[in-house]
């Protein structure tokens, strides 16, 4: 569990560094991107290794069949991650599409995983995303909406979403966690 918690803390620190210490981040300049990116990669590795090594300690039992809702929410989450880049019709309606996607991702995973390690990992990532949105809203001020996007951007995002979703579900199946069984309990 220690690796999992260290990974989560490193993830949070790397992501909020610019928000809580903008002067220190500015001093690093463009050279600071490398160490921050490396910190994020290390944090992901620690979270994955820590999660896989964590003892299964049940806290609650997911509702049978809830995996189908998880799958739908994950499609929405992956689509949300791409809203800002694809410049679809939602680009000027959601201020934090990636963080919103992370909250949806966290909720989806908490629906189907009732063990302590899952609560720490997915709950921690979800709380981080909400806190990050609040910090950005507080420090960045009023949101200057981008130009409205097009349906073409949404179609491109939908295709990319389906490809990424297929890859992610394929990895889950390969690891022995078939997300299409409807429940994991």
Secondary structure per residue as TSV (DSSP state, phi and psi in degrees):
chain	resnum	aa	ss	phi	psi
A	1	X	-	360.0	-25.0
A	2	X	H	-62.9	-44.3
A	3	X	H	-62.0	-40.6
A	4	X	H	-60.1	-48.2
A	5	X	H	-66.9	-41.3
A	6	X	H	-61.8	-42.3
A	7	X	H	-62.2	-43.1
A	8	X	H	-64.1	-43.4
A	9	X	H	-65.7	-39.3
A	10	X	H	-65.9	-40.6
A	11	X	H	-57.6	-49.2
A	12	X	H	-63.6	-46.9
A	13	X	H	-60.4	-44.3
A	14	X	H	-64.3	-35.6
A	15	X	H	-81.5	-32.0
A	16	X	H	-94.4	-6.3
A	17	X	H	-51.3	-48.6
A	18	X	H	-64.5	-31.4
A	19	X	H	-79.8	-39.1
A	20	X	H	-93.3	-19.0
A	21	X	-	-137.2	63.1
A	22	X	H	-62.7	-32.1
A	23	X	H	-67.3	-44.5
A	24	X	H	-63.6	-40.3
A	25	X	H	-66.9	-39.3
A	26	X	H	-64.4	-36.4
A	27	X	H	-62.8	-31.1
A	28	X	H	-71.1	-28.1
A	29	X	G	62.6	-157.4
A	30	X	G	-61.3	-25.8
A	31	X	G	-66.8	-18.5
A	32	X	H	-73.4	-17.0
A	33	X	H	-64.7	-38.8
A	34	X	H	-61.2	-54.4
A	35	X	H	-61.7	-35.4
A	36	X	H	-68.8	-44.3
A	37	X	H	-61.3	-41.6
A	38	X	H	-63.5	-40.6
A	39	X	H	-60.1	-40.6
A	40	X	H	-67.0	-43.0
A	41	X	H	-63.0	-42.6
A	42	X	H	-63.9	-40.0
A	43	X	H	-63.1	-40.1
A	44	X	H	-63.9	-45.1
A	45	X	H	-59.6	-44.4
A	46	X	H	-63.7	-41.4
A	47	X	H	-64.8	-43.7
A	48	X	H	-64.7	-49.4
A	49	X	H	-63.1	-42.9
A	50	X	H	-66.0	-40.0
A	51	X	H	-66.8	-44.7
A	52	X	H	-67.7	-28.9
A	53	X	H	-89.3	-12.1
A	54	X	S	-68.0	141.5
A	55	X	-	-67.3	141.6
A	56	X	-	-79.1	111.2
A	57	X	-	-120.3	99.1
A	58	X	B	-66.1	138.5
A	59	X	-	-115.5	-42.4
A	60	X	-	-147.0	161.5
A	61	X	-	-103.7	121.1
A	62	X	-	-61.9	151.5
A	63	X	-	-67.3	131.0
A	64	X	T	-56.7	136.0
A	65	X	T	85.4	-4.2
A	66	X	T	-68.3	-14.6
A	67	X	H	-58.8	-29.3
A	68	X	H	-66.5	-38.7
A	69	X	H	-66.9	-39.0
A	70	X	H	-56.4	-45.8
A	71	X	H	-62.3	-42.5
A	72	X	H	-64.5	-45.8
A	73	X	H	-62.3	-35.3
A	74	X	H	-67.4	-35.8
A	75	X	H	-60.9	-44.4
A	76	X	H	-63.3	-42.2
A	77	X	H	-62.7	-47.3
A	78	X	H	-64.1	-40.9
A	79	X	H	-60.6	-42.3
A	80	X	H	-60.9	-38.7
A	81	X	H	-57.3	-32.0
A	82	X	H	-94.2	-2.9
A	83	X	H	-57.9	-45.5
A	84	X	H	-66.5	-36.9
A	85	X	H	-78.3	-36.8
A	86	X	H	-78.8	-18.4
A	87	X	T	56.1	47.5
A	88	X	-	-83.7	-170.6
A	89	X	T	-67.9	-16.0
A	90	X	T	-90.4	-5.0
A	91	X	T	-59.1	-31.7
A	92	X	T	-100.2	11.4
A	93	X	T	-114.1	-20.6
A	94	X	-	-121.3	115.7
A	95	X	T	-68.2	-37.7
A	96	X	T	-125.3	70.6
A	97	X	H	-63.6	-38.8
A	98	X	H	-69.1	-42.8
A	99	X	H	-68.5	-35.6
A	100	X	H	-63.0	-42.1
A	101	X	H	-60.9	-37.8
A	102	X	H	-66.6	-38.5
A	103	X	H	-64.3	-43.6
A	104	X	H	-63.7	-43.3
A	105	X	H	-55.7	-46.9
A	106	X	H	-63.9	-47.1
A	107	X	H	-61.0	-44.6
A	108	X	H	-57.6	-43.9
A	109	X	H	-73.7	-30.7
A	110	X	H	-71.2	-25.6
A	111	X	H	-65.3	-31.7
A	112	X	H	-110.6	-3.8
A	113	X	-	-128.7	113.1
A	114	X	-	-108.4	19.9
A	115	X	B	-95.7	164.7
A	116	X	H	-61.8	-44.0
A	117	X	H	-61.0	-39.7
A	118	X	H	-66.4	-40.1
A	119	X	I	-63.8	-41.9
A	120	X	I	-64.7	-49.0
A	121	X	I	-68.1	-61.0
A	122	X	I	-73.9	-37.3
A	123	X	I	-64.3	-41.6
A	124	X	H	-63.5	-43.2
A	125	X	H	-66.3	-39.2
A	126	X	H	-65.2	-44.4
A	127	X	H	-65.0	-38.7
A	128	X	H	-59.6	-44.9
A	129	X	H	-62.8	-42.8
A	130	X	H	-64.0	-45.2
A	131	X	H	-61.8	-41.0
A	132	X	H	-61.5	-41.6
A	133	X	H	-62.3	-43.4
A	134	X	H	-64.5	-41.6
A	135	X	H	-63.0	-46.4
A	136	X	H	-61.8	-46.2
A	137	X	H	-60.0	-37.7
A	138	X	H	-73.4	-42.9
A	139	X	H	-87.1	-30.5
A	140	X	H	-89.5	-13.9
A	141	X	-	77.6	-153.7
A	142	X	S	-64.6	137.5
A	143	X	-	-77.8	125.0
A	144	X	-	-91.8	104.9
A	145	X	-	-62.2	137.1
A	146	X	-	-71.8	169.8
A	147	X	-	-61.9	145.2
A	148	X	-	-57.8	145.0
A	149	X	-	-91.9	-172.2
A	150	X	-	-122.3	162.6
A	151	X	H	-64.9	-28.5
A	152	X	H	-60.2	-39.7
A	153	X	H	-63.8	-39.8
A	154	X	H	-66.3	-39.6
A	155	X	H	-64.5	-42.5
A	156	X	H	-61.9	-43.9
A	157	X	H	-63.7	-38.5
A	158	X	H	-64.0	-42.0
A	159	X	H	-65.3	-46.0
A	160	X	H	-63.0	-39.8
A	161	X	H	-58.8	-46.3
A	162	X	H	-64.1	-38.5
A	163	X	H	-65.9	-48.5
A	164	X	H	-63.3	-41.5
A	165	X	H	-60.6	-42.4
A	166	X	H	-62.9	-41.6
A	167	X	H	-65.1	-47.4
A	168	X	H	-64.0	-44.1
A	169	X	H	-67.4	-35.7
A	170	X	H	-60.5	-42.0
A	171	X	H	-64.4	-41.6
A	172	X	H	-60.9	-43.9
A	173	X	H	-63.4	-44.1
A	174	X	H	-59.4	-36.4
A	175	X	T	-80.6	-2.8
A	176	X	T	93.8	15.7
A	177	X	-	-122.0	80.2
A	178	X	-	-70.6	113.3
A	179	X	T	-75.1	-4.3
A	180	X	T	-98.5	9.4
A	181	X	S	-82.6	-14.2
A	182	X	S	95.6	-26.1
A	183	X	-	-154.8	156.6
A	184	X	-	-121.4	-0.7
A	185	X	-	-78.3	360.0
